Amino acid sequence: QVQLVESGGGLVQTGGSLRLSCVVSGIIFRHNDMGWYRQAPGKQRELVAAITSGRNTNYADFVKGRFTISRDNAKNTVYLQMNSLKPEDTAVYYCAARRVGSLRYDYWGQGTQVTVSS
């Protein structure tokens, strides 16, 4: 059974930081590309950051310079370090896994709430 379990969300003030973690089980983690998405109320889910099995990264423009995605294959974990948080970063954050070569993300976590107060 594939499981992606996010943690690390919470309430933080503008300018603060949080680190999200996503522990993955049931798949060969190192053979998967990983992504972080977010969904704010009334909005569509959007890609925040992604990291390939080869550790290449890409970021949405709205988080460049503030967020960093990383992975630890020994721990089957992907991280999202979020700095200089803004109220507009408030959303549920989801991690997702995609087998190398797949066009879409196959597996999703349940999400963790991030709330940034002004």
N, C-alpha and C positions, 0 to 999 in steps of 0.2 A: 504494500500500500504506500503510495506516494504521499508524503506530507511536507508542507512548507509552513513553518511556524514563525511568524514575525513577533518581535518584541522591541521595547525601547520607546514606544510612543508616549505621549503625555502632554501636559500643559506647560508652556514656556513663554516667557515674555519676549517681545520684539528685540531682536539682536542676540538672543540666546542660541544655544546649541543643543542638539540631541543626536544620539547615534542609534540608528535602527539596526537590528540584527534579524537574520532569517536563517533558521536552521533547516536543512533539507535532509530528508531520508527517503529511502525507497527507490532512488535512482542513483546512477553513477555520477556524482556531482561534478567531477572534473570534466566530464564529457558534455556538459550543458553550459550554454550561455545563460546568464542571469540578468534580470531586469527589475527595476523598481518603478512602479506606477503609482499614481495617486488619483483620487476622485474626490472632488469637493461637492457639497450639496448643490444639486441642480445642474451640475456640469458633467461632461463626459470624462471617462477615465483617460489619463494622458501619461505618456512615458516621461519619467523623470531622468533616469540614467540606466545604462546597461553596461555589462562587462562580459566579454567573450570568454570562452574556455582558455584562450591564449592571453587573457588579461588586457585586451584592447578595450578602451572605454569610450563611451559617448554620452553626452549630456544634452538635455533640453536647454535652450538658450536662457530660459528664466532661472536656471540654477547654476549656470556656469560661473565658476569662481567662488561659489558658496558651498556646494555639495560635492562630496567625494564618494565614489563607489569603490569597493574593494572586495576581495574574496580570500578565504582561507580554505584551501582544498583539504587540508588535514582535518579541519573541523566541520567540513560540509556546510560552511556558513558564508553568507554574503552580507556585507555591511553597507549602510548609507550614513556617512557622517554629514550632518546638516549644521552649517554655521550661518551666522547673520540671518537668522530666521525672521520672516516677515508675516504679518497677518494673512496675506494671500497664500502663504504656504499651508494654511490650515486645510486638512483633508484627511481621508483615510488612505494610508499608504500600504500598497500590496507588493509583495515580491512574486516573481514569476520565473519559471524555468523553461528553457527551450533547448531541445536536443540540437546539437551542432548540425547545421544544414537545414533545419526546419524553418519554415517561413513564419510560423506563429508560435506564441508561447503556449505550451501544452499543459502546464501545471501552475496553480495559483495558491497563494496563502489566503488566510481569512481576513487579513488586514489589521492594521494598528492605527489608532487615531492619533493624529498630531494636531494640537490646537495652539496657535500663537496669539497671545493677547497683545493688544495695542496699549 
